[in-house]
Amino acid sequence: MPSSRRVRQMPIRPIDLQTMFLQLGQVGKDQSVEKEGAAFTASMKNAADLKRHEERLESVQRTEDPDSGSREVADRDGNSQGGAASGDKDGKKGSEGNELPKSEVIRDPGLGKKIDLSG
């Protein structure tokens, strides 16, 4: 048995038309707000990305591989690990075992003992 349901249609009354026309302006405003909201969200995201990028450019970055960075600074004796404290006490041998020339130090026993107040 086929279903023979009739769709009952109601007539549109003038009060219904008046209500729909009044709400038509609000519907247009709501749709424009939704479109502007999507554009506003995208612009805020772009501004945040730009700010983050500028902060990254201005900040100091850590090196990714410290082994490929700068090397240790050697002291006057040529030792790179703390000078004479890590090597021999006299500082005669370098890190490779080669003899380094001993620098000549002149010491004056009277140096620093007398103060000249005359100017």
C-alpha positions as CSV (number, residue, x, y, z in Angstrom):
1,M,0.0,0.0,0.0
2,P,1.5,3.2,-1.1
3,S,1.5,6.0,1.4
4,S,-0.7,8.7,0.2
5,R,0.1,11.4,2.8
6,R,-0.7,14.8,1.8
7,V,1.5,17.6,2.9
8,R,-0.6,20.2,4.4
9,Q,0.5,23.7,3.6
10,M,-0.3,26.6,5.7
11,P,-1.0,30.0,4.1
12,I,1.4,32.8,4.9
13,R,-0.3,35.5,6.8
14,P,0.7,39.2,6.8
15,I,2.0,39.1,10.4
16,D,4.4,36.3,9.5
17,L,5.7,38.3,6.6
18,Q,6.2,41.3,8.8
19,T,8.2,39.2,11.4
20,M,10.4,37.7,8.7
21,F,11.2,41.1,7.1
22,L,12.2,42.5,10.5
23,Q,14.6,39.6,11.1
24,L,16.0,39.8,7.6
25,G,18.4,42.7,8.6
26,Q,19.6,40.9,11.6
27,V,20.4,37.8,9.5
28,G,22.5,39.9,7.2
29,K,24.4,41.4,10.1
30,D,25.0,37.9,11.6
31,Q,26.4,36.6,8.4
32,S,28.8,39.6,7.9
33,V,30.0,39.2,11.5
34,E,30.8,35.5,10.8
35,K,32.8,36.4,7.6
36,E,34.7,39.2,9.4
37,G,35.3,36.9,12.4
38,A,37.1,34.4,10.1
39,A,39.2,37.2,8.6
40,F,40.0,38.7,12.0
41,T,41.1,35.3,13.4
42,A,43.4,34.8,10.4
43,S,44.9,38.3,10.8
44,M,45.5,37.8,14.5
45,K,47.2,34.5,13.8
46,N,49.5,36.1,11.2
47,A,50.3,39.0,13.6
48,A,51.3,36.5,16.3
49,D,53.4,34.5,13.8
50,L,55.2,37.7,12.7
51,K,55.8,38.7,16.3
52,R,57.2,35.3,17.2
53,H,59.5,35.4,14.1
54,E,60.8,38.9,15.1
55,E,61.5,37.8,18.6
56,R,63.4,34.7,17.3
57,L,65.5,37.0,15.1
58,E,66.4,39.3,17.9
59,S,67.2,36.6,20.5
60,V,70.5,34.8,20.9
61,Q,70.3,31.2,19.7
62,R,72.1,28.2,21.1
63,T,74.3,26.4,18.7
64,E,72.9,23.1,17.6
65,D,76.3,21.2,17.6
66,P,78.8,22.5,20.2
67,D,81.6,20.4,18.7
68,S,81.6,22.4,15.5
69,G,81.6,25.7,17.3
70,S,84.5,27.6,18.7
71,R,87.6,25.9,20.1
72,E,89.1,26.3,23.6
73,V,91.3,29.2,24.3
74,A,94.9,28.3,25.1
75,D,96.8,30.1,27.9
76,R,100.2,31.8,27.4
77,D,102.0,28.5,27.9
78,G,100.0,26.9,25.1
79,N,98.0,24.6,27.3
80,S,94.4,24.5,26.5
81,Q,93.1,22.9,29.8
82,G,93.9,25.2,32.7
83,G,97.6,26.0,32.0
84,A,100.3,24.7,34.3
85,A,97.8,23.3,36.8
86,S,96.8,20.6,34.4
87,G,100.2,19.9,32.9
88,D,103.6,19.8,34.6
89,K,104.2,22.1,37.5
90,D,107.1,24.0,35.8
91,G,105.2,24.5,32.6
92,K,108.1,23.1,30.6
93,K,106.1,20.7,28.5
94,G,103.1,21.5,26.4
95,S,100.1,19.3,25.7
96,E,101.9,17.3,23.0
97,G,105.0,16.8,25.1
98,N,107.1,19.3,23.1
99,E,109.3,21.6,25.2
100,L,108.3,25.2,25.3
101,P,110.9,27.9,25.8
102,K,110.8,29.2,29.4
103,S,110.1,32.9,29.4
104,E,112.6,35.0,31.3
105,V,111.2,36.7,34.4
106,I,113.2,39.5,36.0
107,R,112.5,40.0,39.6
108,D,113.6,43.0,41.6
109,P,113.6,42.5,45.4
110,G,113.0,46.2,46.0
111,L,110.1,46.5,43.6
112,G,106.9,47.4,45.3
113,K,108.5,48.0,48.7
114,K,108.9,51.8,48.5
115,I,106.2,54.4,47.9
116,D,107.0,57.7,46.2
117,L,104.9,60.4,47.8
118,S,106.5,63.3,45.9
119,G,104.3,62.9,42.9
